[in-house]
Amino acid sequence: MPPGARIGVALNERQIDGVAAALVTRHFNSISPENVLKWESLHPARGRYAFAAADRYVAFGERHGMEVTGHTLVWHQQVPAWVFTDPRGTRAALKDHVKQVVGRYRGRIRGWDVVNEALDERGALRDSPWRRALGDDYVAEAYTLAHASDPDAELYYADYNLFRPEKRAGALRLIRDLQSRGIRIDGVGIHAHWGLDFPTKDEIRQMLADFDALGISVMLSELDVSVLPRRSDLNPYVQGLPREIQQKLAQRYAEIFRLALENKTTRITLWGLDDGSSWLNDYPVPGRTNHPLLWDRAYRPKPAFDAVVEVLRSFREK
């Protein structure tokens, strides 16, 4: 992929060696960890941290000159139950966690998904353990703590289904509120777990324009394209992806990348490297065979890879 574009990939801790690592260092200039920077991985017990896997991950990015994104500090999933045993303990745990984690990688991680998926589908604050323990202002508190721990790091909000107007309106309100209070927020990471036929081009274009109007960076921070039918009882591609679906996937990736680049998206990060390691093989239905990424299960580039490269080349030549 051409130099100059921020094109990223999410990796698990096993993929920083071997064939996967070679592909990543050749084709990407940005990485995001799937799990090693999440709370349950880093901070499994009160007063105890486990930094070894995260240290290796960040060092891999530095060694190869790649931008590292920190994913994620505050989420309602993958957080140990002890964090929420009492509100006073929760606030102390949040302060210590952000200070220790962001501070450890100060100057080494470019930006953080500070708060992840804080909204429900109506655009209101989700009734999460964080909100129940700390109140509505936990979001602002998290950004304030992160900024204090690394004043030079970029701070992002990340969520899914932001192409839906009601939920997007909630995200816009949240970001404007932080801006009005002088709290640093630099960008929005759009979880683009999309399909061959949704969202529409117009929905994507409007979403990107609305966030760009806030004067912040707009990123597709988790991109993959499911090829499976929405009916959960169907699993049609166990033996491989038919040529016609491969072509539809290639066309869809080209369309998404073209829209993103036309609308000033600052980073596009694929949520996974190869089909075999994709979370979509087990979500929303465990055990189905999905083919949502640019490399197949044998790390062979798919027609979608060629389509993306062609779009990137055309923008570089403009």
SVG drawing of the C-alpha trace seen along z (x, -y; Angstrom):
<svg xmlns="http://www.w3.org/2000/svg" viewBox="-33 -25 46 52">
<polyline fill="none" stroke="black" stroke-width="0.4" points="0.0,0.0 1.3,-3.5 3.3,-5.6 1.6,-8.6 -1.8,-7.0 -2.5,-5.9 -3.7,-2.3 -3.9,-0.1 -4.7,3.3 -5.8,4.9 -3.6,7.8 -3.7,10.3 -0.6,11.0 0.3,14.1 0.5,12.2 3.6,10.1 5.8,13.0 6.0,15.2 4.0,14.8 1.4,12.4 4.1,10.1 5.8,10.0 2.5,9.0 1.8,6.4 5.2,4.7 5.1,4.7 1.6,3.4 0.6,1.2 1.9,-1.8 -0.5,-1.6 -1.5,1.1 -4.2,1.5 -4.2,4.3 -7.3,6.6 -7.1,7.4 -3.7,6.8 -4.5,3.2 -8.0,4.0 -8.6,3.9 -8.9,7.7 -5.6,8.3 -3.6,5.5 -5.2,5.1 -6.7,8.4 -6.7,7.7 -6.6,4.6 -3.0,3.4 -1.7,6.0 -0.8,5.2 0.4,7.6 2.2,5.5 4.4,8.1 2.1,8.8 1.3,5.1 5.0,4.2 5.9,6.6 3.1,5.3 4.1,1.6 7.8,2.5 6.8,4.4 5.1,1.2 8.1,-0.9 10.6,1.5 8.9,1.3 8.1,-2.4 4.3,-1.9 1.9,-4.2 0.3,-2.4 -3.3,-3.1 -4.3,-2.3 -7.5,-0.3 -9.2,-0.8 -9.3,-2.5 -12.9,-2.5 -15.4,0.1 -18.3,1.9 -16.9,5.3 -13.7,7.2 -13.5,5.4 -13.0,7.6 -15.9,7.6 -13.7,6.3 -13.6,2.8 -17.3,2.3 -17.5,3.6 -18.2,0.2 -18.3,-3.3 -15.4,-4.7 -13.3,-1.8 -14.3,-2.2 -13.2,-5.8 -9.9,-5.0 -9.4,-2.1 -10.2,-4.2 -7.7,-6.9 -5.0,-4.4 -5.6,-2.4 -5.4,-5.4 -2.4,-6.8 -0.5,-3.6 -1.4,-2.5 -1.3,-5.8 1.7,-6.9 3.6,-3.7 3.3,-4.3 3.6,-8.1 5.2,-9.3 5.0,-5.8 1.3,-5.4 0.0,-8.1 -3.6,-8.1 -6.1,-6.3 -9.7,-5.0 -10.4,-6.6 -14.1,-5.6 -15.5,-2.8 -19.2,-2.2 -20.7,-4.4 -24.0,-5.0 -27.1,-2.8 -28.9,-2.6 -31.0,-5.7 -27.9,-7.8 -28.3,-8.0 -25.6,-7.0 -25.6,-3.2 -26.7,-1.9 -23.2,-0.5 -21.4,0.5 -19.3,-2.7 -22.4,-4.9 -24.0,-3.1 -20.9,-3.5 -19.7,-7.0 -22.7,-8.8 -22.9,-10.4 -19.7,-12.4 -17.5,-9.3 -16.9,-10.0 -15.5,-13.4 -13.5,-12.1 -11.8,-9.5 -10.7,-12.0 -9.4,-14.4 -7.4,-11.6 -6.0,-10.4 -4.9,-13.9 -3.2,-14.4 -1.3,-11.1 0.0,-12.0 -0.7,-15.6 0.6,-14.9 -1.5,-11.8 -4.5,-12.1 -7.8,-11.1 -10.6,-9.4 -14.2,-8.3 -15.1,-5.0 -18.5,-3.4 -20.5,-1.3 -23.7,-1.9 -22.9,-5.6 -24.3,-5.5 -27.7,-5.4 -29.0,-9.0 -30.3,-8.6 -27.1,-7.0 -24.9,-9.4 -26.8,-12.4 -25.9,-11.1 -22.2,-10.8 -22.2,-14.3 -23.8,-15.6 -21.2,-13.8 -18.3,-15.2 -19.7,-18.7 -20.2,-18.6 -16.6,-17.6 -15.5,-20.4 -17.6,-23.0 -16.0,-22.1 -12.5,-22.5 -11.8,-18.7 -9.5,-17.4 -11.0,-15.1 -9.2,-14.7 -11.2,-12.2 -13.9,-9.7 -13.2,-6.0 -16.1,-4.5 -16.5,-0.8 -17.3,0.1 -18.5,3.7 -20.5,3.6 -22.0,5.9 -22.0,6.3 -25.2,4.2 -25.3,2.0 -24.9,-0.8 -25.6,-2.6 -23.1,-5.0 -25.3,-7.9 -25.4,-6.8 -21.6,-6.5 -21.1,-9.8 -23.4,-11.7 -21.9,-10.1 -18.4,-11.1 -19.5,-14.7 -21.3,-15.1 -18.2,-14.2 -15.8,-16.1 -17.9,-19.2 -16.9,-19.0 -13.3,-19.8 -11.9,-16.5 -10.2,-13.5 -12.6,-10.9 -11.3,-7.3 -12.7,-4.0 -11.0,-2.4 -12.6,1.1 -13.3,2.1 -14.5,5.5 -17.2,6.7 -19.3,9.7 -20.2,11.8 -22.7,14.0 -26.5,13.8 -28.3,12.0 -30.2,15.2 -28.4,16.8 -29.1,20.4 -27.3,20.1 -23.6,20.9 -23.1,21.2 -19.4,20.6 -17.7,23.3 -15.9,24.7 -14.7,21.2 -16.0,18.1 -17.6,18.3 -16.1,16.1 -19.2,13.9 -19.1,13.1 -15.3,12.5 -16.1,9.9 -18.9,8.3 -16.5,8.1 -13.8,6.5 -16.3,3.9 -17.6,3.2 -14.1,2.6 -13.2,0.4 -16.4,-1.6 -15.7,-2.0 -12.1,-3.1 -13.0,-5.5 -15.7,-7.1 -13.4,-7.3 -10.6,-9.0 -13.0,-11.4 -14.4,-12.5 -11.1,-13.2 -10.9,-10.1 -7.5,-10.2 -7.1,-6.5 -8.6,-3.3 -7.9,-0.3 -8.9,3.3 -10.2,5.2 -8.1,8.3 -5.5,9.4 -6.9,12.7 -10.2,14.4 -9.2,17.2 -8.5,14.8 -11.6,12.7 -14.0,12.3 -16.8,12.6 -16.4,16.3 -17.9,16.4 -20.2,13.3 -23.1,13.0 -23.3,16.8 -20.5,19.0 -18.9,21.4 -19.9,19.9 -17.3,19.5 -16.9,15.8 -14.6,14.3 -14.5,10.6 -10.9,9.4 -8.3,8.9 -6.3,12.1 -7.8,15.6 -7.0,18.3 -3.7,19.2 -2.6,15.5 -3.2,15.3 -4.4,11.9 -8.0,11.8 -9.5,9.8 -10.5,7.3 -6.8,6.7 -6.2,5.8 -9.2,3.5 -8.1,1.6 -4.5,1.2 -6.0,-0.2 -8.1,-2.8 -5.1,-3.9 -2.9,-4.1 -5.5,-6.3 -5.6,-8.7 -1.9,-8.9 -1.6,-9.8 -4.2,-12.7"/>
</svg>
